[in-house]
Amino acid sequence: MHQELVRNWMTRSVITIDPETTLPEAHRLMTEHRVRRLPVVEQGRLVGIVTRGDIRGAEASDASSLNVWDLTYLLAKLRIREIMTRNPVTIADSATIGDAAKVMLDNRVSGLPVVDADGTLTGIITESDIFGLIVTAWDDSEAAPNTPPEKAK
């Protein structure tokens, strides 16, 4: 299972944004597409990533002394460039799922942009994708209960 390749389990159709996207627009895209992270792409190259946590951290706090109109105005002007994680940890599509899982654990992230040798985004692999692989392997092993899981396919 851990020898499966990232390219076989990654999500290929990735919702991306550019650095000039506003915070409200990024939040809307995350909600609409039910994703927790958006790779930030500029001129075809991955330059950052923004997560739901980054968005929440940048949004209004109850401790703010600004009134709701001033706060709304300021947040509407906030660009993703100002809150994104620059140069995010990435992985190649030729890496194994085991490699991806280790990189995620070592860096305490739940998803990795997948890039080619030129830094072009080709997909994203998340903990959900890895869970999908595990469930598939379990289903396969139940279909052949006397066969070790790695032989069940």
ZAMARGU-4260 file (C-alpha; in steps of 0.2 Angstrom, whole numbers, plus 5000, padded with zeros to 4 digits):
<rodrens>
0) 5000/5000/5000 | 5014/5012/5005 | 5022/5009/4988 | 5007/5016/4978 | 5012/5032/4968
5) 5005/5049/4972 | 5000/5051/4954 | 4987/5037/4956 | 4979/5045/4972 | 4981/5064/4970
10) 4967/5075/4965 | 4971/5082/4948 | 4957/5095/4946 | 4964/5108/4959 | 4955/5124/4963
15) 4968/5137/4963 | 4969/5156/4967 | 4982/5169/4963 | 4991/5180/4975 | 4979/5195/4972
20) 4963/5185/4976 | 4955/5194/4991 | 4952/5185/5008 | 4933/5185/5005 | 4934/5177/4988
25) 4946/5164/4994 | 4934/5160/5009 | 4920/5159/4996 | 4929/5147/4985 | 4934/5136/5000
30) 4916/5135/5005 | 4908/5133/4988 | 4920/5119/4983 | 4921/5111/5001 | 4940/5112/5001
35) 4952/5116/5016 | 4967/5122/5006 | 4970/5132/4990 | 4986/5132/4981 | 4992/5150/4976
40) 4998/5150/4958 | 5006/5165/4949 | 5011/5163/4930 | 5008/5145/4931 | 5020/5142/4945
45) 5016/5137/4963 | 5020/5151/4975 | 5011/5147/4990 | 4996/5139/4999 | 4982/5146/5010
50) 4972/5135/5022 | 4955/5137/5030 | 4965/5140/5046 | 4975/5154/5038 | 4958/5162/5033
55) 4951/5160/5050 | 4966/5168/5058 | 4965/5183/5046 | 4946/5186/5049 | 4938/5197/5062
60) 4941/5194/5081 | 4929/5198/5094 | 4943/5208/5102 | 4944/5220/5088 | 4941/5238/5092
65) 4935/5242/5074 | 4917/5244/5070 | 4909/5231/5058 | 4910/5243/5043 | 4928/5247/5045
70) 4933/5229/5048 | 4923/5223/5033 | 4931/5236/5022 | 4949/5231/5028 | 4945/5212/5026
75) 4938/5215/5008 | 4955/5223/5003 | 4966/5209/5011 | 4975/5200/4998 | 4980/5181/4999
80) 4998/5187/4996 | 4998/5194/5013 | 4993/5178/5023 | 4998/5163/5012 | 5012/5151/5016
85) 5026/5155/5004 | 5036/5141/4996 | 5025/5127/5003 | 5031/5109/5006 | 5027/5099/4990
90) 5029/5082/4983 | 5032/5075/4966 | 5019/5064/4957 | 5032/5050/4956 | 5034/5049/4975
95) 5026/5035/4985 | 5011/5037/4996 | 5022/5031/5010 | 5034/5046/5006 | 5019/5058/5005
100) 5013/5052/5022 | 5030/5054/5030 | 5032/5072/5023 | 5015/5076/5030 | 5019/5070/5047
105) 5036/5077/5048 | 5029/5094/5042 | 5013/5093/5052 | 5002/5097/5036 | 4987/5088/5030
110) 4990/5091/5012 | 5004/5093/4999 | 5003/5102/4982 | 5010/5090/4969 | 5022/5098/4957
115) 5033/5093/4942 | 5051/5096/4940 | 5047/5114/4934 | 5037/5119/4949 | 5021/5118/4939
120) 5006/5112/4950 | 4999/5095/4944 | 4988/5090/4958 | 4986/5089/4977 | 4987/5074/4989
125) 4978/5076/5005 | 4976/5065/5021 | 4958/5061/5014 | 4966/5054/4998 | 4978/5043/5009
130) 4963/5037/5019 | 4954/5033/5003 | 4969/5021/4998 | 4968/5013/5015 | 4950/5010/5014
135) 4952/5003/4997 | 4966/4991/5003 | 4955/4985/5017 | 4940/4982/5005 | 4952/4972/4994
140) 4959/4962/5009 | 4941/4958/5015 | 4938/4951/4997 | 4952/4939/4999 | 4953/4936/5018
145) 4967/4922/5017 | 4978/4933/5006 | 4990/4946/5014 | 4984/4964/5011 | 4998/4967/4998
150) 4994/4952/4988 | 4975/4955/4988 | 4975/4966/4972
</rodrens>
